[in-house]
């Protein structure tokens, strides 16, 4: 049996600091030719991409479209000369759309495809176990590694439906996980196109996009292949083209709860962590945001509503943005408010207020 208190402990986080780079100006609405944008992107590549490692990986992958276009937009903004004041950064899974059950289904389909067994029993992630797992470990590969090395006590699975030897060490185990993740992503891409946005979240995103001085972005731990399917279907390409930063799990070395993905977003935008508000749905995401020194709003789901988000440092929590709290409940003239979603959030316990 899985005891939640045994696997919910936050692991130690290695120190990380974002690469130095000049401030990134606000989104430019002035049209630029493709040629000029390309020249600016190349000229600014040292400051825009150094230390990120995403552009080359994005170009080499099928899911590189968003990363490359983001560099082009950043280069265009360099000509505007006006910096951002603040940022609103959204997680994807569970925040923009409730996809966690689709992820769990895709993992189980991949496990069955390989015929994975541990102790002679098929590897299957139940709803209850996946709820715990997603609040403990960020990213697909880390989840699988955690399951086999921690939950299963270090016993790597036997593979009964493919000609793959049972892993005997971390290297061969991770090689198997790489293959599992690729197959899981393909299953997930077939499932996710029917997803619908959570109430009010796109309206909040649109309001932020329309407000001068507020940068808007998506920071997801998911691999880019599955991530792009979600955002294309739910966010839409027209809205995506207006975003200021888009980062997927492929773009960082350390997955949530490590703060790298959010520190990287702030670095790209030329902002301090204190100027950023993150919208998350899980403890893993909350810990990443708080470790980055950012404010964090939680829109919990049925899988995460029982978690003590306020005790972990959440600045506000609520079920969703269905009642559409105005952007003015988060920002005042593009500056982050001292109290977030006052009057709209779930009440904070007295002990937390103190």
C-alpha positions in Angstrom: 0.0 0.0 0.0 1.1 3.5 -0.8 1.3 5.8 2.3 1.0 9.4 1.2 3.1 10.8 3.9 6.0 8.5 3.0 6.3 9.8 -0.6 5.2 13.4 -0.4 8.5 14.7 1.0 10.1 17.4 -1.1 13.5 16.2 -2.3 16.5 18.4 -1.9 17.0 20.9 -4.7 20.4 21.6 -6.3 21.3 25.3 -6.6 20.5 26.8 -9.9 20.7 30.3 -11.3 19.5 31.6 -14.6 22.0 32.7 -17.3 22.7 36.4 -17.4 21.0 38.3 -20.2 19.7 41.8 -21.0 16.0 42.7 -20.2 13.5 41.5 -22.7 11.1 44.3 -23.9 7.4 43.9 -24.0 5.6 42.3 -27.0 6.0 44.4 -30.1 2.9 44.9 -32.2 4.8 46.4 -35.1 5.1 44.0 -38.1 8.5 42.9 -39.0 9.6 41.1 -42.2 10.7 37.5 -41.9 14.2 38.4 -42.9 14.6 41.1 -40.3 13.2 38.9 -37.6 15.7 36.1 -38.5 18.6 38.5 -38.4 17.6 39.8 -35.0 17.1 36.3 -33.7 20.6 35.3 -34.8 22.2 38.5 -33.5 20.5 38.1 -30.2 21.0 34.4 -29.9 23.7 34.6 -27.2 21.4 36.5 -24.8 18.2 34.8 -25.8 19.3 31.2 -26.0 22.6 30.7 -24.2 22.2 28.5 -21.2 18.7 27.4 -22.3 19.6 24.6 -24.7 16.1 24.7 -26.2 16.5 26.1 -29.7 18.7 23.4 -31.1 16.6 20.7 -29.4 13.4 22.3 -30.6 14.6 22.5 -34.2 15.6 18.9 -34.1 12.3 17.7 -32.8 8.9 17.4 -34.3 7.6 19.7 -31.5 10.0 22.6 -32.1 7.5 25.0 -33.6 6.6 26.9 -30.5 10.2 27.2 -29.2 11.5 28.6 -32.5 8.6 31.1 -32.9 9.1 32.3 -29.3 12.7 33.2 -30.2 11.4 35.1 -33.2 8.9 37.0 -31.0 11.6 37.8 -28.4 13.9 39.1 -31.2 11.0 41.3 -32.5 10.4 42.7 -29.0 14.1 43.7 -28.7 13.3 46.5 -31.2 10.4 47.9 -29.0 12.7 49.0 -26.2 10.0 48.9 -23.4 10.5 46.3 -20.7 7.8 44.1 -19.1 6.7 45.1 -15.6 5.3 41.7 -14.6 4.4 38.2 -15.8 1.5 35.7 -15.6 2.8 32.2 -16.1 0.5 29.2 -16.5 1.2 25.5 -16.0 -0.5 23.4 -18.6 -1.8 20.0 -17.4 -4.5 20.6 -14.7 -4.4 24.4 -15.1 -5.4 25.0 -18.7 -7.1 21.7 -19.1 -7.7 18.7 -16.9 -5.5 16.1 -18.6 -4.1 14.0 -15.7 -6.5 11.2 -16.3 -5.5 11.1 -19.9 -1.9 10.9 -18.9 -2.6 8.1 -16.5 -4.5 6.2 -19.2 -1.6 6.7 -21.7 1.0 5.4 -19.2 -1.0 2.3 -18.6 -1.4 1.8 -22.3 2.4 2.0 -22.7 3.0 -0.4 -19.8 0.6 -2.9 -21.4 2.2 -2.4 -24.8 5.6 -3.5 -23.4 4.0 -6.1 -21.1 5.7 -4.7 -18.0 5.5 -6.8 -14.8 7.0 -6.4 -11.4 7.0 -9.4 -9.1 5.0 -11.3 -11.7 2.2 -8.7 -11.6 1.3 -6.2 -14.4 2.4 -2.6 -13.9 -0.8 -0.5 -13.6 -1.2 2.9 -12.1 -4.5 3.3 -10.3 -6.3 6.6 -10.0 -5.5 6.9 -6.3 -1.8 6.1 -6.8 -1.5 8.5 -9.7 -3.1 11.3 -7.6 -0.3 10.8 -5.0 2.4 10.4 -7.7 1.5 13.7 -9.5 1.7 15.6 -6.2 5.2 14.1 -5.5 7.1 14.1 -8.8 7.1 16.4 -11.8 7.6 15.1 -15.4 6.8 11.7 -17.0 10.2 10.1 -16.9 10.9 11.1 -13.3 7.5 9.7 -12.3 8.4 6.3 -13.9 11.9 6.3 -12.3 10.4 7.2 -8.9 7.8 4.3 -9.3 10.4 1.7 -10.0 13.2 2.8 -7.7 11.1 4.0 -4.8 7.6 2.5 -4.8 8.8 -0.9 -6.2 11.8 -0.8 -3.9 14.4 -0.6 -6.7 13.0 -3.5 -8.8 13.0 -2.7 -12.4 10.2 -4.3 -14.5 10.4 -7.3 -16.7 9.4 -6.7 -20.3 7.3 -9.6 -21.6 6.0 -8.3 -24.9 9.2 -6.9 -26.5 12.7 -8.3 -26.9 14.1 -6.1 -24.2 16.1 -7.5 -21.2 15.0 -6.6 -17.7 17.1 -3.6 -16.6 19.7 -4.4 -14.0 21.0 -0.8 -13.3 20.0 2.8 -13.5 21.4 3.2 -17.0 19.5 0.3 -18.6 16.4 1.3 -16.5 16.5 4.8 -17.9 16.9 3.5 -21.4 13.7 1.5 -21.0 12.0 4.6 -19.6 13.0 6.6 -22.6 11.3 4.1 -24.8 8.2 3.9 -22.6 7.9 7.7 -22.7 8.0 7.8 -26.5 5.2 5.3 -26.7 3.2 6.9 -23.9 3.4 10.3 -25.8 2.0 8.7 -28.9 -0.9 7.2 -27.0 -1.5 10.6 -25.2 -1.5 12.6 -28.4 -4.4 10.4 -29.6 -6.3 11.0 -26.4 -5.8 14.7 -25.8 -7.4 16.3 -28.8 -10.8 16.2 -27.2 -9.7 18.3 -24.1 -11.6 21.4 -23.1 -10.2 24.4 -21.3 -10.9 24.8 -17.6 -13.5 27.5 -16.7 -12.3 31.1 -17.1 -8.7 30.3 -17.6 -8.5 31.5 -21.3 -10.5 34.6 -20.5 -7.9 35.4 -17.8 -5.1 34.7 -20.3 -6.7 37.0 -22.9 -7.1 39.8 -20.3 -3.4 39.6 -19.4 -2.3 39.5 -23.1 -4.3 42.7 -23.7 -2.7 44.5 -20.8 0.5 46.5 -21.7 3.4 45.6 -19.4 2.2 42.1 -18.5 4.1 39.2 -20.1 2.1 36.0 -20.5 3.5 32.4 -20.9 3.1 28.7 -20.4 5.6 26.6 -18.5 4.8 22.9 -18.6 6.8 19.8 -17.4 5.3 17.8 -20.2 7.4 16.7 -23.2 6.9 19.0 -26.2 5.3 16.3 -28.3 2.3 15.9 -26.1 2.3 19.5 -24.8 1.8 21.0 -28.3 -1.2 18.8 -28.9 -2.8 20.2 -25.8 -2.1 23.8 -26.4 -3.0 23.7 -30.1 -6.3 22.1 -29.3 -7.2 24.0 -26.1 -5.4 27.4 -26.3 -5.5 27.7 -30.1 -2.7 28.8 -32.5 -3.9 32.4 -32.7 -3.7 32.9 -28.9 -0.4 31.0 -28.8 1.1 33.5 -31.2 0.5 36.3 -28.7 2.3 34.6 -25.8 5.7 35.9 -24.7 7.4 32.7 -23.4 6.6 29.0 -23.9 8.7 26.4 -22.1 8.2 22.6 -22.1 9.9 19.9 -20.1 12.4 19.2 -22.9 13.8 22.7 -22.4 15.1 22.2 -18.9 17.4 19.7 -17.2 15.5 19.7 -13.8 11.8 19.0 -13.6 9.4 20.5 -11.1 9.6 20.8 -8.1 12.9 22.2 -9.1 12.5 25.9 -9.9 14.5 25.9 -13.1 11.6 26.2 -15.5 10.2 29.3 -13.8 13.6 30.9 -13.3 14.3 30.3 -17.0 11.0 32.1 -17.9 11.8 35.1 -15.7 15.3 35.2 -17.3 13.9 35.2 -20.8 11.5 38.0 -19.9 14.1 40.1 -18.1 12.0 40.1 -14.9 12.7 39.4 -11.2 11.0 36.5 -9.6 9.0 38.9 -7.4 7.3 40.3 -10.5 5.9 36.9 -11.6 2.6 35.2 -10.7 2.4 31.4 -11.4 -0.9 29.5 -11.8 -0.5 25.9 -10.8 -2.7 23.0 -9.7 -0.5 20.6 -7.7 2.0 20.6 -4.8 4.8 19.8 -7.2 4.1 23.0 -9.3 3.6 25.1 -6.2 6.9 24.0 -4.8 8.6 24.9 -8.1 7.0 28.4 -8.1 7.8 29.1 -4.5 11.4 27.8 -4.8 11.8 30.3 -7.7 10.6 33.1 -5.3 7.4 33.7 -7.2 3.8 34.3 -6.2 1.5 31.3 -6.8 -2.2 30.8 -7.4 -3.6 27.3 -7.2 -6.6 26.2 -9.2 -7.0 22.7 -7.7 -8.7 19.7 -9.2 -10.5 16.7 -7.8 -7.1 15.0 -7.7 -5.4 17.8 -5.7 -8.1 19.5 -3.7 -7.3 17.7 -0.5 -3.7 19.0 -0.4 -2.8 21.8 2.1 -1.7 24.4 -0.4 -1.8 27.3 2.0 0.5 25.5 4.4 3.0 25.0 1.5 3.0 28.7 0.8 0.3 29.3 -1.9 -0.8 32.9 -2.1 -4.3 32.0 -3.2 -6.3 28.9 -4.1 -9.7 28.4 -5.7 -11.4 25.7 -7.7 -11.1 27.5 -11.0 -11.6 30.9 -12.7 -15.2 30.2 -13.6 -16.5 33.2 -11.7 -13.9 35.1 -13.7 -12.0 37.1 -11.0 -10.9 40.3 -12.9 -7.3 40.7 -13.7 -7.3 43.6 -11.3 -7.5 41.1 -8.5 -4.0 40.0 -9.5 -2.4 43.2 -10.9 -2.7 46.9 -10.5 -1.4 48.8 -13.5 0.7 45.7 -14.4 2.2 45.6 -10.9 1.7 42.5 -8.8 -0.7 43.1 -5.9 0.3 42.4 -2.3 -2.9 40.2 -1.8 -3.9 38.0 -4.7 -7.6 37.3 -5.5 -8.8 38.9 -2.3 -12.5 38.1 -1.9 -12.4 35.4 -4.7 -10.0 32.9 -3.2 -10.7 30.1 -0.7 -10.3 31.5 2.8 -6.9 31.2 4.4 -6.6 29.5 7.7 -6.0 31.8 10.7 -2.6 30.2 11.3 -1.5 31.0 7.7 -2.7 34.6 7.9 -0.6 35.1 11.0 
